[in-house]
Structures are given as structure tokens and as C-alpha cells.
Amino acid sequence: MKRIVLFIVTNLAVLAILTIVARVLGLDTWLAEHGESLGGLLVWAALFGFGGAFISLAMSKMQAKRFMGVQVINDSPDPTAQWLVSVVDRYAREVGVKMPEVGIFNSAAPNAFATGASRNSALVAVSTGLLQGMNRQEVEAVVGHEMTHVANGDMVTLTLIQGVVNTFVLFLARVVGQILDRGSSGRGVGSFMTFWVLQIVFGLLATPIVMWFSRQREFRADRGGAKLFQAFGIADGGVRAGIARLFMSHPPLDERIAALRALGT
């Protein structure tokens, strides 16, 4: 119920902000003069912006199983699989969520992720490289990190953020596209192409916002994982700076370790 209320409030807030901005800039009058309704455009942007984000979230477990080859192991007789399931079960009880599906996917890189439409309908998956390259203490630390994501509802939170960004991107792409096309008398295919190009451009410009929020959630999950298990291990691609850093969904490992150490100061 809390997530539904948050979803509705977020939608209303986004629509209100866009309405105020559009009226201050005179876009509502300009749109009306060219046969467009500001209200209709806002509803369309929110519907497809948030709708697309939540459809993607709802399909995330299915996509992980289909495209990443995640094999659910909850009922597997394999000793390693049984141990991994027991770790997830222990953490699930500790953080107060329903037992997630547990899966393994084939990848040489040590990696893990959590996904799912809600805290009580999640999937936690680890790679074969993680199981082979880390000892059990390190694997438990990584699983604790992912279970903190589940407990914090990070999948839904980031989906809401992505929905807000999508709504702004769609709205701006439609309005700017119409302004450009009206100025060049372009219609039909040209108008359609302008909209899609602008959507890609604005989407790229907005990506650092989502990535920044993602990095903050990673720091929070690190703290929760450390509380669940006093160890930490995770793969890192090295510190990046400049523009590349804006598109990182995870903060560099040295910053994550420093943040954890700061908890004890």
C-alpha cells in the first residue's frame, strides 16, 4: 500500500511541476494555438514514462531468467545451491521479507544482483564466477548487500526515479520536437524521427541523474550488508573520473570501503 501511495504522489508531483513550468514559459498557450492540450500531453508523458518503467520492473525476473540464463535453485539438491539458499533464507528472515527466488547464472565475472516487482517478490542471483572465486564468507557478504537492496525496496525506488526521468524526457522531446518541426514545416516521418532523436538525446542527458541515485542506494546497501555480515567483497572495474563517472550505477570500490570504515569513526 505504501508503494502505491508513493507511486500516485510521485505522479501528481511530476505533473504539477511540469504544469507550472509550462505555464510560466507560455507553453500551454503555444500548444493550444497548435492544436495540442497541455493536460493531454502531460497525461500521455506520465502514462508512458511511468508505465514503461513499471512494465520493465514487472518483467525483470522473467527477463533475468530468459536473457541472462538465471537458473532458480530453491529446490536444488546440490550442496552448494542448498547452502546459498540457506544464506538467503537467513537474511530474509533477518530483514523481514518473504523468501526470494534464488538463482545462479553462468558468468566468469564475480557478480550478483537483486530484482523483482516488490520486496516480497524478489529474485537474488549470483554468478558462477562469484561462487568459484570467493570464499563462503565473501559470498555471504555480497548476498547480504543484495538482500539489503531487497529490504530497502530499491528496485521500486529506482523505478520511480526512472519513471520521473522518463516523463520529463518524453514531455521535452515532444514539445521541443514540435517547436523544431513547426519552424521547419516538417511533418509526418520527419516529425516522428525528430521526436525519437530528441528522446535519445534527452535520455542520455538524464542518465547521470538516475546513476547518481543508484550510487547512493549502493552505499546504503553496503551499510546494510555490513550490518548483516561483518565482511565485504565485490568486483570492481576500477576508479573512473570525468564524464564516465556520471554514467556509473555503482560507486568505485575504494569509496565504498571508505564509507564503511567511516561508520566506525
C-alpha positions in Angstrom: 0.0 0.0 0.0 2.9 2.4 0.9 4.4 1.9 -2.6 1.1 2.5 -4.3 0.7 5.8 -2.4 4.3 6.8 -3.2 3.6 6.0 -6.9 0.5 8.2 -7.0 2.1 11.1 -5.1 5.2 11.0 -7.4 3.0 11.1 -10.5 1.0 14.0 -9.2 4.2 15.9 -8.2 5.7 15.4 -11.6 2.6 16.6 -13.4 2.3 19.6 -11.1 5.9 20.7 -11.7 5.6 20.3 -15.5 2.3 22.2 -15.5 3.8 25.1 -13.5 6.9 25.2 -15.7 4.8 25.0 -18.9 2.6 27.9 -17.8 5.5 30.1 -16.7 7.1 29.6 -20.1 3.9 30.1 -22.0 4.0 26.6 -23.5 0.4 25.9 -22.6 -0.7 28.8 -24.8 1.6 27.8 -27.6 0.4 24.2 -27.5 -3.2 25.3 -27.6 -2.5 27.5 -30.6 -1.1 24.5 -32.4 -3.9 22.1 -31.5 -2.3 20.4 -28.6 -3.6 20.1 -25.0 -1.1 20.6 -22.2 -3.1 18.4 -19.9 -3.3 15.7 -22.5 0.4 15.8 -23.3 1.2 15.6 -19.6 -1.0 12.6 -19.0 0.5 10.9 -22.1 4.1 11.5 -20.9 3.3 10.2 -17.4 1.4 7.2 -18.7 4.2 6.1 -20.9 7.0 7.3 -18.7 6.0 5.6 -15.5 4.1 2.8 -17.3 7.2 1.8 -19.3 9.4 1.8 -16.2 7.0 -0.3 -14.2 6.4 -2.8 -17.0 10.1 -3.2 -17.2 10.2 -3.8 -13.4 7.3 -6.3 -13.6 9.1 -8.3 -16.3 12.6 -8.0 -14.6 12.6 -11.5 -13.1 11.4 -13.1 -16.3 14.0 -11.2 -18.3 16.8 -12.2 -15.9 15.8 -15.9 -16.3 15.4 -15.7 -20.1 18.2 -13.4 -21.2 20.8 -13.9 -18.5 20.1 -17.6 -18.1 19.4 -17.4 -14.4 18.5 -20.9 -13.1 16.4 -20.9 -9.9 17.9 -23.2 -7.3 15.5 -23.0 -4.4 14.7 -26.7 -4.7 18.1 -27.9 -6.0 19.7 -30.9 -4.3 23.2 -29.6 -5.0 25.0 -28.9 -1.7 26.4 -25.5 -2.8 22.9 -24.4 -4.0 21.4 -25.6 -0.7 23.9 -23.6 1.2 23.3 -20.4 -0.9 19.5 -20.8 -0.4 20.0 -21.2 3.3 22.1 -17.9 3.4 19.3 -16.0 1.6 16.7 -17.6 3.8 18.5 -16.5 6.9 18.9 -12.9 5.7 15.3 -12.8 4.5 14.1 -13.6 8.0 16.6 -11.1 9.5 15.4 -8.2 7.3 11.7 -9.2 7.4 10.9 -10.0 3.8 9.5 -13.1 2.1 11.9 -15.7 0.9 13.1 -14.6 -2.6 13.8 -16.8 -5.5 17.5 -17.7 -5.5 19.3 -18.2 -8.8 22.7 -18.8 -10.4 23.8 -17.5 -13.8 26.8 -18.5 -15.9 29.4 -15.7 -15.9 33.1 -15.8 -15.2 32.9 -12.3 -13.5 32.1 -12.3 -9.8 28.7 -10.6 -9.8 25.3 -10.6 -8.1 22.1 -8.7 -8.4 18.6 -8.5 -6.9 15.4 -7.7 -8.9 11.7 -8.1 -8.7 8.5 -6.0 -8.6 8.4 -5.8 -4.8 10.3 -6.6 -1.6 8.2 -9.8 -1.2 8.5 -11.0 -4.7 12.2 -10.7 -5.4 14.9 -12.7 -7.2 18.5 -12.8 -5.9 21.1 -14.2 -8.3 24.8 -14.8 -8.2 27.2 -15.7 -10.9 29.2 -18.9 -11.2 32.3 -16.7 -11.1 31.4 -15.3 -7.7 30.8 -18.8 -6.2 34.1 -20.1 -7.7 36.2 -17.0 -7.0 35.2 -16.1 -3.5 35.1 -18.0 -0.2 31.9 -18.5 1.7 32.3 -15.5 3.9 32.8 -13.2 1.0 29.7 -14.7 -0.8 27.6 -14.2 2.3 28.8 -10.5 2.4 27.7 -10.0 -1.2 24.4 -11.7 -0.6 23.8 -9.5 2.5 24.4 -6.5 0.2 21.8 -7.7 -2.3 19.3 -8.6 0.4 19.6 -5.1 1.8 18.6 -3.8 -1.7 15.5 -6.1 -1.4 14.7 -4.9 2.1 15.1 -1.3 1.2 12.8 -1.6 -1.8 15.5 -0.2 -4.0 14.0 -1.8 -7.2 10.8 0.1 -6.8 12.6 3.3 -5.7 14.8 3.4 -8.7 11.9 2.5 -10.9 10.0 5.6 -9.6 13.1 7.7 -10.3 13.4 6.3 -13.8 9.7 7.0 -14.3 10.1 10.6 -13.3 13.0 11.0 -15.7 11.1 9.2 -18.5 8.2 11.5 -18.1 10.3 14.6 -18.3 12.2 13.2 -21.3 9.0 12.3 -23.2 7.4 15.7 -22.5 10.5 17.7 -23.5 11.1 15.5 -26.6 7.5 16.0 -27.7 7.4 19.8 -27.1 10.9 20.6 -28.5 10.2 18.3 -31.4 7.1 20.2 -32.3 8.8 23.5 -32.0 11.6 22.4 -34.3 9.2 20.8 -36.8 6.9 23.8 -36.8 9.8 26.0 -37.6 10.9 23.9 -40.5 7.4 22.9 -41.6 8.4 19.3 -41.1 5.6 16.8 -40.6 5.0 13.0 -40.9 8.1 10.9 -40.9 10.3 13.9 -40.2 8.3 14.8 -37.1 8.4 11.2 -35.9 12.2 11.0 -36.4 12.8 14.3 -34.6 10.8 13.0 -31.6 12.9 9.8 -31.4 16.2 11.5 -31.8 15.3 14.1 -29.1 14.1 11.3 -26.9 17.5 9.6 -27.2 19.4 12.8 -26.6 17.4 13.9 -23.6 17.5 10.3 -22.2 21.3 10.3 -22.4 21.5 13.7 -20.7 19.2 12.5 -17.9 21.0 9.2 -17.3 23.6 10.7 -14.9 20.7 11.7 -12.6 19.5 8.1 -12.3 23.0 6.8 -11.9 23.7 9.2 -9.1 20.6 7.9 -7.2 21.8 4.4 -8.0 25.2 5.0 -6.4 23.6 6.4 -3.3 21.4 3.3 -2.9 24.6 1.2 -3.3 26.2 3.0 -0.4 23.1 2.4 1.7 23.1 -1.3 0.7 26.8 -1.6 1.7 25.9 -0.3 5.1 23.0 -2.7 5.5 25.1 -5.6 4.2 27.9 -4.8 6.6 25.4 -4.9 9.5 24.1 -8.3 8.3 27.5 -9.7 8.0 30.8 -8.1 9.0 32.7 -8.7 5.8 32.6 -7.3 2.3 33.7 -8.4 -1.1 32.7 -7.3 -4.6 34.2 -7.0 -8.0 35.2 -3.5 -9.2 36.1 -2.2 -12.6 38.5 0.5 -11.3 38.0 4.1 -10.4 36.7 6.3 -13.2 36.6 10.0 -13.4 35.2 12.8 -15.5 32.2 12.1 -17.8 32.5 8.3 -17.4 31.8 8.6 -13.7 28.4 10.2 -14.4 27.2 7.0 -16.0 28.4 4.6 -13.3 25.5 2.9 -11.5 27.9 1.7 -8.7 30.4 3.8 -6.9 34.1 2.8 -7.0 35.2 0.1 -4.5 37.6 2.4 -2.7 34.8 4.9 -2.0 32.5 2.1 -0.8 35.2 0.8 1.6 35.9 4.3 2.9 32.2 4.8 3.5 32.0 1.6 5.5 35.1 2.5 7.5 33.6 5.9 8.3 30.7 4.1 10.1 33.1 3.1 12.8 34.5 6.6 13.4 
